[in-house]
Amino acid sequence: MSKEPFVWVPKLAPSAERKPLMHTTHDVILTVDYHLEHLEVRWLNCANGQEQRRNIPTDRRTIVRLVDEALAEAALVGGKVIWIMESTTG
């Protein structure tokens, strides 16, 4: 099991072998829908069940700030951040 606080899960082809994404009750899950000028983010804190939605600009500084904030929240309870990138274009 990885000790990294951030988990990268690349998109797999439908025919690729799939492994279950394991998360714990301590993790923060960011589900992200990319648009040219903004990201729609669904933030789920698995520790307390709180869910929020955010709409942020699509630029490096804002994205890094989002991840840093999620890492800080997850680290308080020994969790990690899981980033799930939604795709509506295939």
VMD Tcl script that builds the backbone (N, CA, C; Angstrom):
set m [mol new atoms 270]
animate dup $m
set s [atomselect $m all]
$s set {name element resname resid chain x y z} {
  {N N MET 1 A 0.846 -1.188 0.000}
  {CA C MET 1 A 0.000 0.000 0.000}
  {C C MET 1 A 0.889 1.249 0.000}
  {N N SER 2 A 0.551 2.192 -0.828}
  {CA C SER 2 A 1.318 3.419 -0.974}
  {C C SER 2 A 1.161 4.319 0.246}
  {N N LYS 3 A 2.238 4.964 0.621}
  {CA C LYS 3 A 2.211 5.922 1.724}
  {C C LYS 3 A 2.031 7.344 1.220}
  {N N GLU 4 A 1.903 7.509 -0.098}
  {CA C GLU 4 A 1.725 8.828 -0.678}
  {C C GLU 4 A 0.378 9.409 -0.262}
  {N N PRO 5 A 0.311 10.699 0.073}
  {CA C PRO 5 A -0.954 11.286 0.484}
  {C C PRO 5 A -1.878 11.615 -0.689}
  {N N PHE 6 A -1.365 11.546 -1.917}
  {CA C PHE 6 A -2.163 11.867 -3.092}
  {C C PHE 6 A -2.112 10.666 -4.025}
  {N N VAL 7 A -3.249 10.207 -4.486}
  {CA C VAL 7 A -3.324 9.017 -5.334}
  {C C VAL 7 A -3.707 9.436 -6.745}
  {N N TRP 8 A -2.917 9.041 -7.724}
  {CA C TRP 8 A -3.218 9.328 -9.126}
  {C C TRP 8 A -3.772 8.058 -9.744}
  {N N VAL 9 A -4.959 8.131 -10.315}
  {CA C VAL 9 A -5.571 6.985 -10.969}
  {C C VAL 9 A -5.781 7.344 -12.432}
  {N N PRO 10 A -4.926 6.835 -13.331}
  {CA C PRO 10 A -5.073 7.171 -14.748}
  {C C PRO 10 A -6.326 6.525 -15.340}
  {N N LYS 11 A -6.838 7.140 -16.389}
  {CA C LYS 11 A -8.006 6.590 -17.088}
  {C C LYS 11 A -7.594 5.290 -17.767}
  {N N LEU 12 A -8.395 4.277 -17.584}
  {CA C LEU 12 A -8.110 2.976 -18.172}
  {C C LEU 12 A -9.031 2.719 -19.349}
  {N N ALA 13 A -8.515 2.042 -20.352}
  {CA C ALA 13 A -9.360 1.615 -21.469}
  {C C ALA 13 A -10.354 0.590 -20.944}
  {N N PRO 14 A -11.555 0.520 -21.550}
  {CA C PRO 14 A -12.565 -0.439 -21.075}
  {C C PRO 14 A -12.057 -1.875 -21.013}
  {N N SER 15 A -11.120 -2.235 -21.868}
  {CA C SER 15 A -10.623 -3.607 -21.886}
  {C C SER 15 A -9.492 -3.844 -20.890}
  {N N ALA 16 A -9.011 -2.780 -20.258}
  {CA C ALA 16 A -7.888 -2.923 -19.325}
  {C C ALA 16 A -8.346 -3.608 -18.043}
  {N N GLU 17 A -7.406 -4.278 -17.404}
  {CA C GLU 17 A -7.715 -4.896 -16.120}
  {C C GLU 17 A -8.026 -3.797 -15.109}
  {N N ARG 18 A -9.119 -3.917 -14.421}
  {CA C ARG 18 A -9.518 -2.902 -13.449}
  {C C ARG 18 A -9.267 -3.415 -12.040}
  {N N LYS 19 A -8.749 -2.530 -11.206}
  {CA C LYS 19 A -8.553 -2.836 -9.803}
  {C C LYS 19 A -9.420 -1.871 -9.005}
  {N N PRO 20 A -10.007 -2.338 -7.914}
  {CA C PRO 20 A -10.861 -1.437 -7.137}
  {C C PRO 20 A -10.047 -0.294 -6.525}
  {N N LEU 21 A -10.639 0.883 -6.521}
  {CA C LEU 21 A -10.007 2.041 -5.900}
  {C C LEU 21 A -10.321 1.984 -4.415}
  {N N MET 22 A -9.309 1.816 -3.618}
  {CA C MET 22 A -9.520 1.672 -2.190}
  {C C MET 22 A -9.383 3.035 -1.514}
  {N N HIS 23 A -10.410 3.400 -0.802}
  {CA C HIS 23 A -10.332 4.608 0.010}
  {C C HIS 23 A -10.717 4.233 1.424}
  {N N THR 24 A -10.348 5.088 2.353}
  {CA C THR 24 A -10.663 4.828 3.754}
  {C C THR 24 A -11.646 5.883 4.241}
  {N N THR 25 A -12.108 5.695 5.445}
  {CA C THR 25 A -13.032 6.656 6.040}
  {C C THR 25 A -12.320 7.938 6.449}
  {N N HIS 26 A -11.023 8.034 6.176}
  {CA C HIS 26 A -10.243 9.221 6.525}
  {C C HIS 26 A -9.926 10.099 5.317}
  {N N ASP 27 A -10.254 9.650 4.139}
  {CA C ASP 27 A -9.816 10.315 2.912}
  {C C ASP 27 A -10.725 11.469 2.488}
  {N N VAL 28 A -10.173 12.318 1.626}
  {CA C VAL 28 A -10.944 13.348 0.933}
  {C C VAL 28 A -10.955 12.946 -0.542}
  {N N ILE 29 A -12.140 12.856 -1.118}
  {CA C ILE 29 A -12.276 12.488 -2.527}
  {C C ILE 29 A -12.698 13.726 -3.307}
  {N N LEU 30 A -11.900 14.080 -4.317}
  {CA C LEU 30 A -12.210 15.197 -5.202}
  {C C LEU 30 A -12.628 14.611 -6.546}
  {N N THR 31 A -13.873 14.838 -6.928}
  {CA C THR 31 A -14.368 14.404 -8.229}
  {C C THR 31 A -14.454 15.655 -9.095}
  {N N VAL 32 A -13.703 15.663 -10.196}
  {CA C VAL 32 A -13.490 16.893 -10.951}
  {C C VAL 32 A -13.960 16.743 -12.393}
  {N N ASP 33 A -14.738 17.729 -12.844}
  {CA C ASP 33 A -15.197 17.793 -14.222}
  {C C ASP 33 A -14.501 18.997 -14.866}
  {N N TYR 34 A -13.684 18.726 -15.868}
  {CA C TYR 34 A -12.879 19.768 -16.518}
  {C C TYR 34 A -13.676 20.507 -17.584}
  {N N HIS 35 A -13.582 21.826 -17.553}
  {CA C HIS 35 A -14.096 22.692 -18.613}
  {C C HIS 35 A -12.969 23.659 -18.969}
  {N N LEU 36 A -13.023 24.244 -20.122}
  {CA C LEU 36 A -11.937 25.090 -20.606}
  {C C LEU 36 A -11.548 26.185 -19.614}
  {N N GLU 37 A -12.513 26.858 -19.030}
  {CA C GLU 37 A -12.201 27.988 -18.159}
  {C C GLU 37 A -12.412 27.714 -16.679}
  {N N HIS 38 A -13.012 26.571 -16.329}
  {CA C HIS 38 A -13.235 26.281 -14.920}
  {C C HIS 38 A -13.334 24.769 -14.682}
  {N N LEU 39 A -13.171 24.402 -13.414}
  {CA C LEU 39 A -13.352 23.032 -12.975}
  {C C LEU 39 A -14.555 22.986 -12.044}
  {N N GLU 40 A -15.406 22.010 -12.226}
  {CA C GLU 40 A -16.486 21.763 -11.284}
  {C C GLU 40 A -16.001 20.645 -10.373}
  {N N VAL 41 A -15.906 20.946 -9.085}
  {CA C VAL 41 A -15.320 20.019 -8.121}
  {C C VAL 41 A -16.379 19.593 -7.110}
  {N N ARG 42 A -16.487 18.288 -6.905}
  {CA C ARG 42 A -17.290 17.765 -5.802}
  {C C ARG 42 A -16.308 17.242 -4.765}
  {N N TRP 43 A -16.362 17.782 -3.571}
  {CA C TRP 43 A -15.418 17.488 -2.502}
  {C C TRP 43 A -16.147 16.666 -1.455}
  {N N LEU 44 A -15.686 15.458 -1.173}
  {CA C LEU 44 A -16.297 14.609 -0.159}
  {C C LEU 44 A -15.277 14.304 0.927}
  {N N ASN 45 A -15.569 14.724 2.145}
  {CA C ASN 45 A -14.747 14.386 3.299}
  {C C ASN 45 A -15.326 13.093 3.868}
  {N N CYS 46 A -14.618 11.993 3.661}
  {CA C CYS 46 A -15.122 10.694 4.104}
  {C C CYS 46 A -15.148 10.578 5.625}
  {N N ALA 47 A -14.345 11.372 6.319}
  {CA C ALA 47 A -14.290 11.304 7.777}
  {C C ALA 47 A -15.571 11.818 8.426}
  {N N ASN 48 A -16.141 12.886 7.865}
  {CA C ASN 48 A -17.340 13.457 8.493}
  {C C ASN 48 A -18.568 13.444 7.572}
  {N N GLY 49 A -18.406 12.956 6.344}
  {CA C GLY 49 A -19.519 12.856 5.412}
  {C C GLY 49 A -19.913 14.167 4.760}
  {N N GLN 50 A -19.180 15.241 5.066}
  {CA C GLN 50 A -19.515 16.544 4.496}
  {C C GLN 50 A -19.136 16.590 3.018}
  {N N GLU 51 A -20.088 17.053 2.213}
  {CA C GLU 51 A -19.853 17.191 0.782}
  {C C GLU 51 A -20.072 18.637 0.384}
  {N N GLN 52 A -19.208 19.126 -0.482}
  {CA C GLN 52 A -19.365 20.487 -0.985}
  {C C GLN 52 A -19.064 20.497 -2.476}
  {N N ARG 53 A -19.564 21.503 -3.122}
  {CA C ARG 53 A -19.300 21.691 -4.550}
  {C C ARG 53 A -18.582 23.025 -4.730}
  {N N ARG 54 A -17.623 23.019 -5.628}
  {CA C ARG 54 A -16.863 24.232 -5.917}
  {C C ARG 54 A -16.740 24.396 -7.427}
  {N N ASN 55 A -16.626 25.622 -7.840}
  {CA C ASN 55 A -16.392 25.959 -9.227}
  {C C ASN 55 A -15.164 26.858 -9.207}
  {N N ILE 56 A -14.022 26.359 -9.717}
  {CA C ILE 56 A -12.765 27.104 -9.625}
  {C C ILE 56 A -12.168 27.314 -11.015}
  {N N PRO 57 A -11.355 28.375 -11.168}
  {CA C PRO 57 A -10.688 28.603 -12.455}
  {C C PRO 57 A -9.731 27.455 -12.805}
  {N N THR 58 A -9.581 27.221 -14.095}
  {CA C THR 58 A -8.671 26.187 -14.583}
  {C C THR 58 A -7.285 26.800 -14.769}
  {N N ASP 59 A -6.585 26.981 -13.659}
  {CA C ASP 59 A -5.196 27.438 -13.719}
  {C C ASP 59 A -4.406 26.736 -12.622}
  {N N ARG 60 A -3.133 26.596 -12.864}
  {CA C ARG 60 A -2.255 25.824 -11.975}
  {C C ARG 60 A -2.330 26.287 -10.532}
  {N N ARG 61 A -2.245 27.575 -10.298}
  {CA C ARG 61 A -2.203 28.100 -8.935}
  {C C ARG 61 A -3.469 27.733 -8.155}
  {N N THR 62 A -4.609 27.866 -8.767}
  {CA C THR 62 A -5.873 27.565 -8.103}
  {C C THR 62 A -6.015 26.070 -7.850}
  {N N ILE 63 A -5.590 25.254 -8.805}
  {CA C ILE 63 A -5.668 23.799 -8.646}
  {C C ILE 63 A -4.736 23.338 -7.524}
  {N N VAL 64 A -3.522 23.859 -7.484}
  {CA C VAL 64 A -2.579 23.504 -6.422}
  {C C VAL 64 A -3.132 23.931 -5.062}
  {N N ARG 65 A -3.747 25.098 -5.007}
  {CA C ARG 65 A -4.349 25.567 -3.754}
  {C C ARG 65 A -5.459 24.616 -3.302}
  {N N LEU 66 A -6.290 24.157 -4.241}
  {CA C LEU 66 A -7.358 23.208 -3.934}
  {C C LEU 66 A -6.783 21.914 -3.346}
  {N N VAL 67 A -5.759 21.368 -3.998}
  {CA C VAL 67 A -5.151 20.115 -3.543}
  {C C VAL 67 A -4.485 20.309 -2.186}
  {N N ASP 68 A -3.790 21.417 -1.994}
  {CA C ASP 68 A -3.157 21.694 -0.698}
  {C C ASP 68 A -4.192 21.747 0.419}
  {N N GLU 69 A -5.320 22.378 0.143}
  {CA C GLU 69 A -6.391 22.474 1.143}
  {C C GLU 69 A -6.962 21.083 1.455}
  {N N ALA 70 A -7.160 20.279 0.422}
  {CA C ALA 70 A -7.668 18.928 0.624}
  {C C ALA 70 A -6.663 18.065 1.392}
  {N N LEU 71 A -5.376 18.189 1.058}
  {CA C LEU 71 A -4.336 17.443 1.774}
  {C C LEU 71 A -4.303 17.813 3.249}
  {N N ALA 72 A -4.431 19.097 3.551}
  {CA C ALA 72 A -4.415 19.549 4.949}
  {C C ALA 72 A -5.605 18.967 5.706}
  {N N GLU 73 A -6.775 18.967 5.077}
  {CA C GLU 73 A -7.974 18.429 5.726}
  {C C GLU 73 A -7.851 16.923 5.949}
  {N N ALA 74 A -7.368 16.201 4.952}
  {CA C ALA 74 A -7.217 14.747 5.071}
  {C C ALA 74 A -6.144 14.385 6.096}
  {N N ALA 75 A -5.063 15.150 6.127}
  {CA C ALA 75 A -3.954 14.855 7.042}
  {C C ALA 75 A -4.360 14.968 8.507}
  {N N LEU 76 A -5.350 15.789 8.793}
  {CA C LEU 76 A -5.815 15.942 10.182}
  {C C LEU 76 A -6.282 14.618 10.775}
  {N N VAL 77 A -6.779 13.720 9.938}
  {CA C VAL 77 A -7.284 12.431 10.418}
  {C C VAL 77 A -6.502 11.250 9.840}
  {N N GLY 78 A -5.327 11.537 9.256}
  {CA C GLY 78 A -4.474 10.476 8.721}
  {C C GLY 78 A -4.907 9.928 7.376}
  {N N GLY 79 A -5.641 10.739 6.611}
  {CA C GLY 79 A -6.129 10.290 5.310}
  {C C GLY 79 A -5.290 10.783 4.157}
  {N N LYS 80 A -5.768 10.509 2.966}
  {CA C LYS 80 A -5.104 10.937 1.736}
  {C C LYS 80 A -6.142 11.598 0.833}
  {N N VAL 81 A -5.690 12.181 -0.261}
  {CA C VAL 81 A -6.582 12.797 -1.240}
  {C C VAL 81 A -6.660 11.880 -2.454}
  {N N ILE 82 A -7.888 11.648 -2.900}
  {CA C ILE 82 A -8.105 10.872 -4.118}
  {C C ILE 82 A -8.765 11.806 -5.134}
  {N N TRP 83 A -8.123 11.950 -6.285}
  {CA C TRP 83 A -8.605 12.829 -7.364}
  {C C TRP 83 A -9.233 11.941 -8.432}
  {N N ILE 84 A -10.505 12.162 -8.718}
  {CA C ILE 84 A -11.186 11.421 -9.784}
  {C C ILE 84 A -11.578 12.434 -10.867}
  {N N MET 85 A -11.043 12.243 -12.065}
  {CA C MET 85 A -11.329 13.150 -13.171}
  {C C MET 85 A -12.473 12.570 -13.988}
  {N N GLU 86 A -13.594 13.282 -13.995}
  {CA C GLU 86 A -14.732 12.863 -14.800}
  {C C GLU 86 A -14.463 13.193 -16.266}
  {N N SER 87 A -15.054 12.415 -17.139}
  {CA C SER 87 A -14.915 12.688 -18.566}
  {C C SER 87 A -16.277 12.526 -19.228}
  {N N THR 88 A -16.724 13.574 -19.881}
  {CA C THR 88 A -17.984 13.485 -20.614}
  {C C THR 88 A -17.735 13.455 -22.118}
  {N N THR 89 A -16.452 13.493 -22.508}
  {CA C THR 89 A -16.122 13.513 -23.927}
  {C C THR 89 A -15.540 12.194 -24.398}
  {N N GLY 90 A -15.491 11.210 -23.540}
  {CA C GLY 90 A -14.987 9.903 -23.949}
  {C C GLY 90 A -13.798 9.561 -23.215}
}
mol reanalyze $m
mol bondsrecalc $m
mol representation Tube
mol addrep $m
